[in-house]
Amino acid sequence: MLSLPLQSLVGNSHVRKVRRLAAAVCVGCLVLSGCSSGSAEAEGVDGTASGSPFAEPEDPTPKIPEYTVEEGLELSDDDKQLADEAVVFFAEYMAAGNRAFRDGGVYWEKYNSMVGDDLLEVQEQGRKQAEADGFLAKNDLVASDVTVGDLDSTVPKVFVTACMHYSEWETENSDRVRGKKQDFNSVSGYFLEKRGDDWLVVEIGNVQKKCA
């Protein structure tokens, strides 16, 4: 069952679905503040450590990136474990995206393997457009204030949001013209779903809210 915070977001016209965010958010390949994929030193909501189903062999038990839980959302022990897994995967997905937009090639295959449903087609379109435009990210797009906004253990699915620092993200096209996506930071939301042993990003929404 969806909690009130997520019901409010899902039903709100300010949340735009994935098809309208192909270029705007799929290039939003974040690196979570204070951590990196597979080797994060930050801790989870209660400071515990947890393994990741996507961890690299050389670091099979990364610590959980720091995150918070939406006010009013209560998690059981099982819910907490699910949230931890989702946040670890989220960091890995964003790190894969950063690598894809920075270095291209085989890194796109990894990035695309971490999404499902319509988002796979959207990301592949984003890849083709980036290659056609000679688009390259010159630095990592940083995210902060990662929050678990809702969780449904029956699916299982977890909704997370993060403040994306677009104002600091530099890109370059084939004409070597540098630019920024936008002049302010904003919040994006990700629906993460666990299918079997694998986590996937199945939908991305842009919560039209500025953040620091």
Backbone hydrogen bonds, N-H to C=O, Kabsch-Sander energy under -0.5 kcal/mol:
donor,donor_aa,acceptor,acceptor_aa,energy
7,Q,3,S,-2.5
8,S,4,L,-2.5
9,L,5,P,-1.6
10,V,6,L,-3.1
11,G,7,Q,-2.1
12,N,9,L,-1.1
15,V,12,N,-1.8
16,R,14,H,-0.7
16,R,206,N,-0.8
20,R,17,K,-1.4
21,L,18,V,-2.0
22,A,19,R,-0.6
25,V,21,L,-2.7
26,C,21,L,-1.3
26,C,22,A,-0.8
27,V,23,A,-0.7
28,G,25,V,-2.5
29,C,27,V,-2.0
30,L,28,G,-1.2
31,V,141,L,-1.7
33,S,143,A,-2.4
35,C,32,L,-1.9
39,S,36,S,-1.5
41,E,34,G,-0.6
42,A,34,G,-0.6
44,G,48,T,-1.2
47,G,44,G,-1.5
50,S,62,P,-0.9
52,S,60,P,-0.9
55,A,52,S,-1.4
59,D,56,E,-1.9
63,K,40,A,-1.0
64,I,48,T,-0.7
68,T,146,V,-2.2
70,E,148,V,-2.8
73,L,70,E,-2.3
74,E,72,G,-0.7
80,K,76,S,-2.7
81,Q,77,D,-1.9
82,L,78,D,-2.1
83,A,79,D,-2.8
84,D,80,K,-2.5
85,E,81,Q,-2.3
86,A,82,L,-2.4
87,V,83,A,-2.4
88,V,84,D,-2.2
89,F,85,E,-2.5
90,F,86,A,-2.6
91,A,87,V,-2.0
92,E,88,V,-1.8
93,Y,89,F,-2.9
94,M,90,F,-2.3
95,A,91,A,-2.2
96,A,92,E,-2.2
97,G,93,Y,-2.1
98,N,94,M,-2.4
99,R,95,A,-2.1
100,A,96,A,-2.2
101,F,97,G,-2.5
102,R,98,N,-1.2
103,D,99,R,-3.2
104,G,99,R,-0.7
104,G,100,A,-1.8
107,Y,104,G,-1.6
108,W,105,G,-1.8
109,E,105,G,-0.6
109,E,106,V,-0.6
110,K,106,V,-1.3
111,Y,107,Y,-2.2
112,N,108,W,-3.0
113,S,109,E,-1.5
114,M,111,Y,-1.3
115,V,112,N,-1.2
116,G,201,V,-2.2
119,L,116,G,-1.2
120,L,117,D,-1.3
121,E,117,D,-0.6
122,V,118,D,-1.8
123,Q,119,L,-2.8
124,E,120,L,-2.2
125,Q,121,E,-2.2
126,G,122,V,-2.2
127,R,123,Q,-2.2
128,K,124,E,-2.3
129,Q,125,Q,-2.4
130,A,126,G,-2.4
131,E,127,R,-2.5
132,A,128,K,-2.3
133,D,129,Q,-2.3
134,G,130,A,-0.8
135,F,130,A,-2.8
136,L,172,E,-2.6
137,A,101,F,-2.0
138,K,170,E,-2.7
139,N,170,E,-0.9
141,L,29,C,-0.8
142,V,140,D,-0.8
143,A,31,V,-1.9
144,S,163,C,-2.2
147,T,161,T,-2.5
148,V,68,T,-2.8
149,G,147,T,-0.8
149,G,159,F,-2.6
150,D,159,F,-1.3
152,D,157,K,-3.1
155,V,152,D,-1.0
157,K,152,D,-2.3
158,V,192,L,-3.0
159,F,150,D,-2.4
160,V,158,V,-0.5
160,V,190,Y,-2.5
161,T,147,T,-2.3
162,A,188,S,-1.9
163,C,144,S,-3.1
164,M,162,A,-0.6
164,M,186,S,-2.9
165,H,142,V,-3.0
165,H,163,C,-0.5
166,Y,164,M,-1.9
168,E,165,H,-1.4
169,W,166,Y,-1.3
170,E,168,E,-0.6
171,T,179,G,-2.4
172,E,136,L,-2.4
173,N,177,V,-1.3
174,S,133,D,-2.3
176,R,173,N,-2.3
178,R,176,R,-0.6
179,G,171,T,-1.9
181,K,169,W,-0.6
185,N,211,C,-0.5
186,S,164,M,-1.4
187,V,207,V,-0.6
187,V,209,K,-2.0
188,S,162,A,-2.2
189,G,205,G,-3.7
190,Y,160,V,-3.3
191,F,203,E,-2.7
192,L,158,V,-3.3
192,L,190,Y,-0.7
193,E,200,L,-3.0
194,K,156,P,-2.4
195,R,193,E,-0.6
195,R,198,D,-3.5
196,G,194,K,-0.6
198,D,195,R,-1.8
200,L,193,E,-2.4
201,V,114,M,-2.2
202,V,191,F,-2.6
202,V,200,L,-0.6
203,E,191,F,-1.0
205,G,189,G,-3.0
206,N,16,R,-0.9
207,V,187,V,-0.8
207,V,205,G,-0.8
208,Q,14,H,-1.0
208,Q,206,N,-0.8
209,K,207,V,-2.7
211,C,185,N,-1.7
